[in-house]
Amino acid sequence: MENILFLSTFVFIPLLMLLGLWLARNINQVRGVMVVGSSALLLLAVYLTISFLGARAAGATEEMLYTGSISWFTPLNIKYAVGVDGISVAMLLLSAIIVFTGTFASWKLKPLTKEYFLWFTLLSMGVFGFFISVDMFAMFMFYEIALIPMYLLIGVWGSGKKEYSAMKLTLMLMGGSAFLMCGIFGIFYGAGGNTMNIIEIANHTGGAHAIDFTQQCIWFPLTFIGFGVLGALFPFHTWSPDGHASAPTAVSMLHAGVLMKLGGYGCFRIAMYLMPEAANELGWIFLILTAISVVYGAFSACVQTDLKYINAYSSVSHCGLVLFAILMINQTACTGAVLQMLSHGLMTALFFALIGMIYGRTHTRDIRELNGLMKIMPFLSVCYVIAGLANLGLPGLSGFIAEMTIFVGSFQNADTFHRVLTIAAVTSIVITAVYILRLVGKILYGTCTNEHHLKLTDATWDERFAVICLIVAVAGLGLAPLWVSDMISTGVGPIVDHIKDVAAVSTSNPFL
């Protein structure tokens, strides 16, 4: 019970924040609730990280720590079960950082500030609940809680084609949820219908039975696509650019930085972990689709003229790398996938924050109308350069260590099929460098020709604070990645070993 209460604090704090926001009577009280709540979540995530590392250093060998469960719905043996491993802890820490910085990025948001933060907090509660859950039903419930607020956050507080974008995003993600629900109940009944606990199903304990291979081949594609839609899997990615382009700044930060990571996390934790034979047999299909996502997203970013669309298609490419890496099914590549989730979450949040700040001053995101910003707003411009360098994988920043780990791990698969796809994915580095350097040179340097832009001011204190926090995190992960990598490896190792040990090596796949 103590463990349940400890991890459930990640859900209780947003609930208290919702209550506080409901009772708030003016904008200062609303801001106060958000600052206190988001700070508490960040401190809790830091404490959990330190505690988790200490427990591992002390010799804890359990697959998941701080586990606990209570009965929720007895007829289907559904339980509120919680627990964390290195992957979960990294994602909780990322989520807390984005929620904290997103609060300051939305400091001056109007109108309906109170209502905006109510939906923003509900979204964050769903994200935290998802990452602490080890029961599939609880994960799916929190997954839906995280998705539903997006419609209003974009449709009400967004910009551009916000109603169209909000509806498109909602319909496509709900469609993915339908696939996901079918997959989850297929796994449940295929494993004997006795438990929805991920660990119990994977270890064939608690009365569960191994899922028949034929059933795995049915439920694996449904589950992988269900989560993959949120992870911008080609060709189900089309909601992402429109949704990101229309969303308000902090929502773009949380959506691209954290919400899309639910897709990769779910594909790895549920689809591949619980159906390893199908993952080996059918993984090559999704490997091709993810390779297309990586290259297609990068090329698409090259031809965009809207700052948000550029970053949105860049996110399609970088999130494609996450799914690409986990399908390689080896320790190095899968560790790189989680590092990429962490790295991309930080740097895309930084990008969207800076884009929102630039748009708030210039009232345009069209790169053809922006130039010479370095002299007008030097702080924001320098920060934008740092974000761009992180995105293209400059050594010393988070993007480099994540992508190098992925490509080194992917190339460890010695067969021609995997190595050809890895080489194709590596080309995205060059394409990324092209559009990032072109973008930086176009909007930051040169002579400003717009008289209105010459009168603009640089970042305010709240904007500087949010941006500096994200830059410190990006640089910290790039300069000192070992402790994060080791922590993630403790969670990745058992899953990869399980997939390799249980799955039969396919002889019918012509590509392997």
C-alpha positions in Angstrom: 0.0 0.0 0.0 2.9 2.4 0.7 4.2 1.9 -2.8 0.8 2.6 -4.3 0.5 5.8 -2.4 4.0 6.9 -3.3 3.6 6.5 -7.0 0.0 7.6 -7.0 1.2 10.9 -5.8 1.9 11.6 -9.4 -1.9 11.4 -10.0 -3.0 13.0 -6.7 -1.0 16.2 -7.3 -2.7 17.0 -10.6 -6.1 16.2 -8.9 -5.3 18.7 -6.2 -4.2 21.2 -8.9 -7.6 20.7 -10.6 -9.3 21.4 -7.3 -7.1 24.5 -6.7 -7.8 25.8 -10.2 -11.5 25.3 -9.8 -11.4 27.4 -6.5 -9.1 30.1 -7.9 -10.7 33.4 -8.4 -8.2 35.4 -10.3 -5.2 34.9 -12.7 -2.6 35.3 -10.0 -4.2 32.5 -8.0 -4.3 30.3 -11.1 -0.6 30.9 -11.8 0.2 30.2 -8.1 -1.6 26.8 -8.2 0.2 25.9 -11.4 3.6 26.9 -10.2 3.2 25.1 -6.8 1.7 22.0 -8.4 4.2 21.7 -11.3 7.1 22.3 -8.9 5.9 19.6 -6.6 5.7 17.2 -9.6 9.2 18.1 -10.6 10.6 17.6 -7.1 8.7 14.3 -6.8 10.2 13.1 -10.1 13.7 14.1 -9.1 13.2 12.3 -5.7 11.9 9.2 -7.4 14.9 9.2 -9.8 17.4 9.5 -6.9 15.6 6.9 -4.9 15.4 4.5 -7.9 19.1 4.9 -8.6 19.9 4.3 -4.9 17.8 1.1 -4.8 19.6 -0.2 -7.9 23.0 0.7 -6.5 22.0 -1.2 -3.3 21.5 -4.4 -5.3 17.7 -4.4 -6.0 17.2 -6.9 -8.8 13.4 -6.8 -9.3 12.2 -6.0 -12.8 10.1 -3.2 -11.4 10.4 -1.4 -8.1 7.7 0.2 -5.9 5.1 -2.2 -7.1 1.7 -2.6 -5.6 -1.9 -3.3 -6.6 -5.4 -3.2 -5.3 -8.5 -4.8 -6.8 -10.5 -2.5 -9.0 -13.0 -4.7 -11.0 -13.1 -8.3 -9.8 -15.1 -9.9 -12.6 -12.3 -9.2 -15.1 -9.6 -9.2 -12.4 -8.7 -5.6 -13.3 -6.4 -4.0 -10.7 -5.0 -0.6 -10.1 -1.4 -1.9 -10.3 1.6 0.4 -10.3 5.4 0.0 -10.6 8.4 1.7 -12.3 11.6 0.6 -14.0 14.3 2.7 -15.5 12.2 3.5 -18.6 9.2 4.7 -16.5 11.4 6.8 -14.2 13.0 8.5 -17.3 9.6 9.3 -18.8 8.2 10.6 -15.5 11.1 12.9 -15.1 10.7 14.1 -18.7 7.0 14.7 -18.2 7.6 16.7 -15.0 10.2 18.9 -16.7 7.8 19.7 -19.6 4.8 20.4 -17.4 7.0 22.7 -15.2 8.4 24.6 -18.1 5.1 24.6 -20.0 3.6 26.5 -17.1 6.0 29.4 -17.5 5.7 29.2 -21.3 1.9 29.9 -20.8 2.4 32.5 -18.2 0.7 35.3 -20.2 -1.9 33.1 -22.1 -5.3 34.7 -22.5 -8.3 34.4 -22.7 -9.8 31.8 -20.4 -6.6 31.2 -18.6 -8.2 29.2 -15.8 -10.0 26.9 -18.1 -6.9 26.4 -20.2 -4.9 25.2 -17.3 -7.7 22.9 -16.1 -7.5 21.0 -19.4 -3.7 21.2 -19.4 -3.5 19.7 -15.9 -6.0 16.9 -16.8 -3.8 16.0 -19.8 -0.7 15.9 -17.6 -2.5 13.7 -15.1 -3.3 11.1 -17.8 0.4 11.1 -18.9 1.7 10.5 -15.3 -0.9 7.8 -14.7 0.0 6.0 -17.9 3.7 5.8 -17.0 3.2 4.4 -13.4 0.6 1.8 -14.4 1.5 -1.9 -15.1 -2.1 -3.0 -15.6 -3.2 -2.8 -19.2 -6.7 -1.5 -18.4 -5.4 1.3 -16.1 -2.8 2.2 -18.8 -5.6 2.4 -21.4 -7.8 4.5 -19.1 -5.0 7.1 -18.4 -4.1 7.0 -22.1 -7.6 8.1 -23.0 -7.6 10.8 -20.3 -4.4 12.2 -21.9 -6.0 12.3 -25.4 -9.4 13.8 -24.7 -8.3 17.3 -23.6 -6.3 17.8 -26.8 -9.5 18.5 -28.8 -10.5 21.5 -26.6 -6.9 22.7 -26.0 -6.4 23.0 -29.8 -9.9 23.8 -30.8 -10.4 26.7 -28.3 -6.9 28.1 -27.7 -5.1 27.1 -30.9 -4.4 29.2 -34.0 -4.8 28.8 -37.8 -7.1 25.9 -38.9 -7.6 25.0 -35.2 -11.1 23.4 -35.5 -10.0 21.3 -38.5 -6.7 20.3 -36.8 -8.4 19.4 -33.5 -11.0 17.3 -35.2 -8.5 15.5 -37.4 -6.2 14.8 -34.4 -9.1 13.5 -32.3 -10.6 11.2 -34.9 -7.2 9.7 -35.9 -6.1 9.1 -32.3 -9.5 7.7 -31.3 -9.3 5.4 -34.3 -5.9 4.2 -33.0 -7.5 3.8 -29.6 -10.1 1.5 -31.1 -7.3 -0.7 -32.5 -5.6 -0.6 -29.2 -8.7 -1.6 -27.2 -9.1 -4.7 -29.5 -5.5 -5.5 -29.0 -5.6 -5.2 -25.2 -8.6 -7.4 -24.8 -7.2 -9.9 -27.3 -4.1 -10.1 -25.2 -6.2 -10.5 -22.1 -8.3 -13.4 -23.3 -5.4 -14.9 -25.3 -3.4 -15.1 -22.1 -6.2 -17.0 -20.3 -8.4 -14.1 -19.2 -7.0 -14.1 -15.7 -5.0 -10.9 -15.4 -4.2 -7.7 -17.2 -1.0 -7.2 -15.3 1.8 -6.8 -17.9 4.5 -8.5 -15.7 2.2 -11.5 -14.9 1.3 -12.1 -18.5 4.9 -11.8 -19.6 6.1 -14.2 -16.9 3.2 -16.6 -17.3 2.3 -16.2 -13.6 -0.9 -15.5 -11.7 -2.7 -18.2 -13.7 -2.0 -16.6 -17.1 -0.9 -18.7 -20.0 1.3 -18.0 -23.0 -0.5 -16.3 -25.9 -0.9 -18.6 -28.9 1.3 -17.6 -31.8 -1.7 -17.4 -34.2 -3.4 -15.0 -31.8 -0.2 -13.0 -31.4 -0.2 -12.5 -35.2 -3.7 -11.0 -34.9 -3.3 -8.8 -31.8 0.3 -7.6 -32.4 -0.4 -5.5 -35.5 -3.6 -4.0 -33.9 -1.7 -3.1 -30.7 1.4 -1.8 -32.5 -0.7 0.3 -34.9 -2.9 1.5 -32.0 0.1 2.9 -30.1 2.0 3.7 -33.4 -0.7 6.2 -34.5 0.3 8.4 -31.5 4.0 7.7 -32.2 3.5 9.2 -35.8 3.9 5.8 -37.5 3.7 6.1 -41.3 1.1 6.4 -42.9 -0.9 7.3 -39.8 1.1 10.4 -39.0 -0.9 13.0 -40.9 -2.7 14.3 -37.7 0.7 15.3 -36.2 1.8 18.3 -38.3 -1.7 19.9 -38.4 -2.2 19.3 -34.6 1.2 20.7 -33.7 0.9 23.7 -36.0 -2.5 24.8 -34.5 -1.8 24.0 -30.8 -0.9 26.7 -28.3 2.7 26.7 -27.2 2.6 24.7 -24.0 0.3 22.2 -25.5 2.7 21.7 -28.4 5.5 21.2 -25.9 3.6 18.6 -23.9 2.1 16.9 -26.9 5.3 16.5 -28.9 7.5 16.3 -25.9 5.6 13.7 -23.9 2.3 12.6 -25.4 3.9 11.2 -28.5 6.2 9.1 -26.3 3.2 7.2 -25.0 3.2 5.6 -28.5 6.7 4.3 -28.4 6.5 3.3 -24.7 3.3 1.3 -25.4 4.7 -0.4 -28.5 7.7 -1.6 -26.5 6.0 -2.3 -23.1 2.9 -4.0 -24.4 3.0 -5.0 -28.1 6.5 -6.4 -28.2 7.0 -7.5 -24.6 3.8 -9.5 -24.5 3.8 -10.8 -28.1 7.5 -11.6 -28.8 7.0 -14.3 -31.4 4.8 -12.0 -33.5 7.2 -9.2 -33.0 10.0 -11.3 -34.5 7.8 -12.6 -37.3 6.0 -9.4 -38.3 8.4 -6.8 -37.1 10.0 -6.4 -40.5 6.8 -4.9 -41.9 6.7 -2.1 -39.3 10.5 -1.7 -39.6 10.0 -0.7 -43.2 7.2 1.7 -42.2 9.3 3.3 -39.5 12.3 3.7 -41.8 9.9 5.6 -44.2 8.8 7.8 -41.3 12.4 8.7 -40.5 13.4 9.7 -44.0 10.0 11.0 -45.2 9.6 13.3 -42.1 13.1 14.8 -42.6 12.5 15.4 -46.3 9.0 16.9 -45.6 10.6 19.3 -43.0 12.9 20.6 -45.8 10.1 21.9 -47.9 8.0 23.6 -45.2 7.9 27.3 -44.7 6.0 27.4 -41.4 8.2 27.1 -38.3 5.7 24.8 -36.5 5.3 22.6 -39.5 9.1 22.2 -39.8 9.3 21.1 -36.2 6.3 18.9 -36.5 7.7 17.0 -39.5 11.0 16.8 -37.7 9.1 15.2 -34.8 7.7 12.6 -37.2 11.2 11.8 -38.2 12.7 11.6 -34.7 9.7 9.7 -33.3 10.1 7.3 -36.2 13.6 6.6 -34.9 12.2 5.5 -31.6 9.9 2.8 -33.2 12.7 1.9 -35.6 15.1 1.2 -32.8 12.8 -0.9 -30.6 12.0 -3.1 -33.6 15.7 -4.0 -33.8 15.3 -5.9 -30.6 18.7 -5.6 -29.1 19.9 -3.9 -25.9 21.9 -1.1 -27.4 19.2 0.0 -30.0 16.4 -0.2 -27.5 18.4 1.8 -24.9 18.9 4.4 -27.6 15.2 4.4 -28.4 14.4 5.5 -24.8 17.2 8.0 -24.8 15.7 9.4 -28.0 12.3 9.7 -26.4 14.0 11.6 -23.6 16.2 13.7 -25.8 13.5 14.5 -28.4 11.0 15.4 -25.7 13.4 18.0 -24.3 14.6 19.5 -27.5 11.2 19.6 -29.3 9.7 21.2 -26.2 12.5 23.8 -26.4 11.8 24.3 -30.1 8.0 24.8 -29.7 8.6 27.1 -26.8 10.9 29.3 -28.8 8.6 29.2 -31.8 5.7 30.3 -29.7 7.7 33.2 -28.2 8.8 34.4 -31.7 5.3 34.1 -33.1 3.9 36.0 -30.1 6.1 39.0 -31.1 6.1 38.8 -34.9 2.6 37.3 -35.4 4.0 35.1 -38.2 5.6 31.7 -38.5 6.4 32.0 -42.2 10.2 31.9 -42.6 9.9 34.0 -45.8 8.8 36.9 -43.6 11.4 36.5 -40.9 15.0 37.6 -41.0 17.6 39.4 -39.0 16.1 38.3 -35.6 19.6 37.8 -34.0 20.0 41.6 -33.7 16.4 42.2 -32.5 16.0 39.4 -29.9 19.5 38.0 -29.3 18.5 35.8 -26.3 15.8 33.9 -28.2 17.9 33.7 -31.3 20.9 32.1 -29.4 18.6 29.6 -27.7 17.1 28.8 -31.1 20.5 28.0 -32.5 21.2 25.7 -29.5 17.9 23.9 -30.1 18.8 23.5 -33.8 22.2 22.1 -33.0 20.7 19.6 -30.6 18.2 18.6 -33.2 20.8 17.9 -35.8 22.9 15.8 -33.3 25.8 18.1 -32.3 28.1 16.2 -29.9 27.7 17.5 -26.4 23.9 17.9 -26.7 21.3 15.3 -26.1 20.5 14.5 -29.8 24.0 13.1 -30.5 24.1 10.5 -27.7 20.6 9.2 -28.5 21.0 8.9 -32.2 24.4 7.4 -32.1 23.2 4.7 -29.6 20.3 3.9 -32.0 22.4 3.6 -35.1 25.2 1.6 -33.4 22.7 -0.7 -31.9 20.8 -1.1 -35.2 23.9 -1.9 -37.1 24.7 -4.7 -34.7 22.1 -6.8 -36.6 24.4 -8.3 -39.1 21.9 -9.3 -41.8 21.6 -7.3 -45.0 17.9 -6.3 -44.5 18.5 -4.5 -41.1 21.8 -2.9 -42.2 20.3 -1.5 -45.4 17.4 0.1 -43.5 19.8 1.4 -40.9 21.9 3.1 -43.6 18.7 4.6 -45.0 17.7 5.9 -41.6 21.2 7.4 -41.1 20.6 9.6 -44.1 18.1 11.5 -42.0 21.0 13.1 -40.1 22.2 14.8 -43.3 18.7 15.9 -44.3 18.1 17.3 -40.7 21.3 19.3 -40.9 20.2 20.8 -44.2 16.9 22.2 -43.0 18.1 23.2 -39.6 21.1 25.2 -40.9 19.0 26.7 -43.7 16.4 27.7 -41.2 18.8 29.3 -38.7 20.6 31.2 -41.5 17.3 32.4 -43.0 15.5 33.8 -39.9 18.3 34.8 -37.6 20.9 36.4 -39.7 20.9 39.0 -42.5 19.1 42.3 -42.4 15.6 42.7 -41.1 13.4 44.4 -43.7 10.2 44.6 -41.6 9.9 47.9 -39.8 7.5 46.4 -37.3 10.0 43.7 -36.3 12.6 46.3 -35.6 10.5 47.5 -32.6 10.2 44.0 -31.0 11.5 43.1 -27.6 13.5 40.1 -26.4 12.3 37.4 -24.0 10.7 38.2 -20.6 11.8 36.7 -17.3 9.2 33.9 -17.4 10.2 33.0 -21.0 13.9 33.0 -20.1 13.3 30.8 -17.1 11.4 28.2 -19.1 13.9 28.1 -22.0 17.0 28.0 -19.7 15.6 25.0 -17.8 15.1 23.1 -21.0 18.6 24.0 -22.3 20.2 22.9 -19.1 18.4 19.6 -19.4 19.4 19.1 -23.1 23.0 20.0 -22.3 23.1 17.9 -19.1 21.8 14.8 -21.0 24.4 15.4 -23.7 27.4 16.0 -21.4 26.6 13.4 -18.7 24.5 10.6 -20.4 26.0 7.6 -18.6 23.8 7.7 -15.5 20.6 8.0 -17.6 21.7 5.3 -20.0 22.5 2.9 -17.1 19.2 3.6 -15.5 17.3 3.0 -18.7 19.3 -0.2 -19.4 18.0 -1.7 -16.2 14.5 -1.4 -17.6 15.3 -2.3 -21.2 17.4 -5.4 -20.5 14.7 -7.6 -19.0 12.3 -6.8 -21.8 14.8 -7.4 -24.6 16.0 -10.6 -23.0 12.4 -11.8 -22.6 11.6 -11.1 -26.3 14.8 -13.0 -27.4 14.3 -15.9 -25.0 10.6 -16.5 -25.7 10.4 -15.7 -29.4 11.1 -18.5 -31.8 13.4 -17.4 -34.6 11.3 -17.1 -37.8 12.4 -19.1 -40.8 9.5 -18.0 -43.0 10.5 -14.4 -43.2 12.2 -13.8 -46.6 14.0 -10.6 -45.4 15.8 -12.3 -42.4 
